[in-house]
């Protein structure tokens, strides 16, 4: 799934195979814009370490949201 150019995105992890230490299934992650990564079907998220990394986009469902919704959903995460 390609990232959309407008608005904010959140990523819901649906598969953490090979990334068990960095991602939790069914968890919501903040997405950082990265057009080069998106062109290669990758997404840049802030993972469990609190750092941003590239992961295959196929590991996530990307959900477009308003900035207010993004802030509310991610209020409990360590960004």
mmCIF file of the C-alpha atoms, coordinates in Angstrom:
data_MODEL
# 
_entry.id   MODEL 
# 
loop_
_atom_site.group_PDB 
_atom_site.id 
_atom_site.type_symbol 
_atom_site.label_atom_id 
_atom_site.label_alt_id 
_atom_site.label_comp_id 
_atom_site.label_asym_id 
_atom_site.label_entity_id 
_atom_site.label_seq_id 
_atom_site.pdbx_PDB_ins_code 
_atom_site.Cartn_x 
_atom_site.Cartn_y 
_atom_site.Cartn_z 
_atom_site.occupancy 
_atom_site.B_iso_or_equiv 
_atom_site.pdbx_formal_charge 
_atom_site.auth_seq_id 
_atom_site.auth_comp_id 
_atom_site.auth_asym_id 
_atom_site.auth_atom_id 
_atom_site.pdbx_PDB_model_num 
ATOM 1  C CA . UNK A 1 1  ? 0.000  0.000   0.000  1.00 0.00 ? 1  UNK A CA 1 
ATOM 2  C CA . UNK A 1 2  ? 1.467  3.333   -1.047 1.00 0.00 ? 2  UNK A CA 1 
ATOM 3  C CA . UNK A 1 3  ? 1.507  6.277   1.327  1.00 0.00 ? 3  UNK A CA 1 
ATOM 4  C CA . UNK A 1 4  ? -0.783 9.159   0.507  1.00 0.00 ? 4  UNK A CA 1 
ATOM 5  C CA . UNK A 1 5  ? 0.771  12.572  -0.040 1.00 0.00 ? 5  UNK A CA 1 
ATOM 6  C CA . UNK A 1 6  ? -1.716 14.526  2.059  1.00 0.00 ? 6  UNK A CA 1 
ATOM 7  C CA . UNK A 1 7  ? -2.640 14.391  5.723  1.00 0.00 ? 7  UNK A CA 1 
ATOM 8  C CA . UNK A 1 8  ? -1.186 12.284  8.473  1.00 0.00 ? 8  UNK A CA 1 
ATOM 9  C CA . UNK A 1 9  ? -0.885 8.522   8.542  1.00 0.00 ? 9  UNK A CA 1 
ATOM 10 C CA . UNK A 1 10 ? -0.828 6.002   11.328 1.00 0.00 ? 10 UNK A CA 1 
ATOM 11 C CA . UNK A 1 11 ? 0.423  2.464   10.801 1.00 0.00 ? 11 UNK A CA 1 
ATOM 12 C CA . UNK A 1 12 ? -1.202 -0.581  12.367 1.00 0.00 ? 12 UNK A CA 1 
ATOM 13 C CA . UNK A 1 13 ? 1.208  -3.501  12.483 1.00 0.00 ? 13 UNK A CA 1 
ATOM 14 C CA . UNK A 1 14 ? -0.336 -6.684  11.058 1.00 0.00 ? 14 UNK A CA 1 
ATOM 15 C CA . UNK A 1 15 ? 2.833  -8.779  10.758 1.00 0.00 ? 15 UNK A CA 1 
ATOM 16 C CA . UNK A 1 16 ? 6.029  -8.545  12.811 1.00 0.00 ? 16 UNK A CA 1 
ATOM 17 C CA . UNK A 1 17 ? 7.778  -11.619 11.354 1.00 0.00 ? 17 UNK A CA 1 
ATOM 18 C CA . UNK A 1 18 ? 11.542 -11.015 11.506 1.00 0.00 ? 18 UNK A CA 1 
ATOM 19 C CA . UNK A 1 19 ? 10.948 -7.811  13.491 1.00 0.00 ? 19 UNK A CA 1 
ATOM 20 C CA . UNK A 1 20 ? 9.656  -9.177  16.814 1.00 0.00 ? 20 UNK A CA 1 
ATOM 21 C CA . UNK A 1 21 ? 11.986 -6.933  18.862 1.00 0.00 ? 21 UNK A CA 1 
ATOM 22 C CA . UNK A 1 22 ? 10.994 -3.792  16.966 1.00 0.00 ? 22 UNK A CA 1 
ATOM 23 C CA . UNK A 1 23 ? 7.276  -4.201  16.267 1.00 0.00 ? 23 UNK A CA 1 
ATOM 24 C CA . UNK A 1 24 ? 4.197  -5.551  18.037 1.00 0.00 ? 24 UNK A CA 1 
ATOM 25 C CA . UNK A 1 25 ? 1.272  -6.953  16.080 1.00 0.00 ? 25 UNK A CA 1 
ATOM 26 C CA . UNK A 1 26 ? -1.940 -4.903  16.342 1.00 0.00 ? 26 UNK A CA 1 
ATOM 27 C CA . UNK A 1 27 ? -0.072 -1.867  17.702 1.00 0.00 ? 27 UNK A CA 1 
ATOM 28 C CA . UNK A 1 28 ? -0.425 1.615   16.221 1.00 0.00 ? 28 UNK A CA 1 
ATOM 29 C CA . UNK A 1 29 ? 2.767  3.407   15.168 1.00 0.00 ? 29 UNK A CA 1 
ATOM 30 C CA . UNK A 1 30 ? 3.442  6.980   14.083 1.00 0.00 ? 30 UNK A CA 1 
ATOM 31 C CA . UNK A 1 31 ? 4.446  7.330   10.443 1.00 0.00 ? 31 UNK A CA 1 
ATOM 32 C CA . UNK A 1 32 ? 7.109  9.809   9.357  1.00 0.00 ? 32 UNK A CA 1 
ATOM 33 C CA . UNK A 1 33 ? 6.891  11.096  5.784  1.00 0.00 ? 33 UNK A CA 1 
ATOM 34 C CA . UNK A 1 34 ? 9.508  9.552   3.496  1.00 0.00 ? 34 UNK A CA 1 
ATOM 35 C CA . UNK A 1 35 ? 8.706  9.772   -0.201 1.00 0.00 ? 35 UNK A CA 1 
ATOM 36 C CA . UNK A 1 36 ? 11.766 7.781   -1.288 1.00 0.00 ? 36 UNK A CA 1 
ATOM 37 C CA . UNK A 1 37 ? 10.822 4.938   1.044  1.00 0.00 ? 37 UNK A CA 1 
ATOM 38 C CA . UNK A 1 38 ? 7.204  4.983   -0.141 1.00 0.00 ? 38 UNK A CA 1 
ATOM 39 C CA . UNK A 1 39 ? 8.329  4.644   -3.780 1.00 0.00 ? 39 UNK A CA 1 
ATOM 40 C CA . UNK A 1 40 ? 10.102 1.424   -2.753 1.00 0.00 ? 40 UNK A CA 1 
ATOM 41 C CA . UNK A 1 41 ? 7.077  0.122   -0.776 1.00 0.00 ? 41 UNK A CA 1 
ATOM 42 C CA . UNK A 1 42 ? 8.642  0.886   2.602  1.00 0.00 ? 42 UNK A CA 1 
ATOM 43 C CA . UNK A 1 43 ? 7.303  2.988   5.434  1.00 0.00 ? 43 UNK A CA 1 
ATOM 44 C CA . UNK A 1 44 ? 9.239  4.916   8.090  1.00 0.00 ? 44 UNK A CA 1 
ATOM 45 C CA . UNK A 1 45 ? 7.750  4.418   11.554 1.00 0.00 ? 45 UNK A CA 1 
ATOM 46 C CA . UNK A 1 46 ? 8.844  5.071   15.101 1.00 0.00 ? 46 UNK A CA 1 
ATOM 47 C CA . UNK A 1 47 ? 9.252  1.550   16.464 1.00 0.00 ? 47 UNK A CA 1 
ATOM 48 C CA . UNK A 1 48 ? 9.504  0.016   19.941 1.00 0.00 ? 48 UNK A CA 1 
ATOM 49 C CA . UNK A 1 49 ? 13.009 1.451   20.436 1.00 0.00 ? 49 UNK A CA 1 
ATOM 50 C CA . UNK A 1 50 ? 11.651 4.977   20.053 1.00 0.00 ? 50 UNK A CA 1 
ATOM 51 C CA . UNK A 1 51 ? 13.717 5.495   16.900 1.00 0.00 ? 51 UNK A CA 1 
ATOM 52 C CA . UNK A 1 52 ? 12.482 5.789   13.337 1.00 0.00 ? 52 UNK A CA 1 
ATOM 53 C CA . UNK A 1 53 ? 13.286 2.946   10.950 1.00 0.00 ? 53 UNK A CA 1 
ATOM 54 C CA . UNK A 1 54 ? 12.196 1.720   7.550  1.00 0.00 ? 54 UNK A CA 1 
ATOM 55 C CA . UNK A 1 55 ? 10.030 -1.378  7.355  1.00 0.00 ? 55 UNK A CA 1 
ATOM 56 C CA . UNK A 1 56 ? 8.257  -3.082  4.455  1.00 0.00 ? 56 UNK A CA 1 
ATOM 57 C CA . UNK A 1 57 ? 4.874  -1.418  4.002  1.00 0.00 ? 57 UNK A CA 1 
ATOM 58 C CA . UNK A 1 58 ? 3.295  -4.890  3.762  1.00 0.00 ? 58 UNK A CA 1 
ATOM 59 C CA . UNK A 1 59 ? 3.749  -5.250  7.538  1.00 0.00 ? 59 UNK A CA 1 
ATOM 60 C CA . UNK A 1 60 ? 1.216  -2.500  8.174  1.00 0.00 ? 60 UNK A CA 1 
ATOM 61 C CA . UNK A 1 61 ? -2.199 -1.175  7.362  1.00 0.00 ? 61 UNK A CA 1 
ATOM 62 C CA . UNK A 1 62 ? -1.696 2.539   6.712  1.00 0.00 ? 62 UNK A CA 1 
ATOM 63 C CA . UNK A 1 63 ? -4.625 4.665   7.808  1.00 0.00 ? 63 UNK A CA 1 
ATOM 64 C CA . UNK A 1 64 ? -4.991 8.294   6.739  1.00 0.00 ? 64 UNK A CA 1 
ATOM 65 C CA . UNK A 1 65 ? -6.145 10.456  9.645  1.00 0.00 ? 65 UNK A CA 1 
ATOM 66 C CA . UNK A 1 66 ? -6.434 14.108  10.546 1.00 0.00 ? 66 UNK A CA 1 
ATOM 67 C CA . UNK A 1 67 ? -3.678 15.542  12.725 1.00 0.00 ? 67 UNK A CA 1 
ATOM 68 C CA . UNK A 1 68 ? -6.131 15.769  15.652 1.00 0.00 ? 68 UNK A CA 1 
ATOM 69 C CA . UNK A 1 69 ? -6.996 12.075  15.358 1.00 0.00 ? 69 UNK A CA 1 
ATOM 70 C CA . UNK A 1 70 ? -3.319 11.170  15.028 1.00 0.00 ? 70 UNK A CA 1 
ATOM 71 C CA . UNK A 1 71 ? -2.480 13.110  18.196 1.00 0.00 ? 71 UNK A CA 1 
ATOM 72 C CA . UNK A 1 72 ? -5.353 11.495  20.123 1.00 0.00 ? 72 UNK A CA 1 
ATOM 73 C CA . UNK A 1 73 ? -4.523 7.939   18.999 1.00 0.00 ? 73 UNK A CA 1 
ATOM 74 C CA . UNK A 1 74 ? -0.808 8.294   19.643 1.00 0.00 ? 74 UNK A CA 1 
ATOM 75 C CA . UNK A 1 75 ? -1.062 10.253  22.904 1.00 0.00 ? 75 UNK A CA 1 
ATOM 76 C CA . UNK A 1 76 ? 0.023  7.210   24.906 1.00 0.00 ? 76 UNK A CA 1 
ATOM 77 C CA . UNK A 1 77 ? 3.023  6.302   22.744 1.00 0.00 ? 77 UNK A CA 1 
ATOM 78 C CA . UNK A 1 78 ? 6.605  7.380   23.338 1.00 0.00 ? 78 UNK A CA 1 
ATOM 79 C CA . UNK A 1 79 ? 7.501  9.553   20.404 1.00 0.00 ? 79 UNK A CA 1 
# 
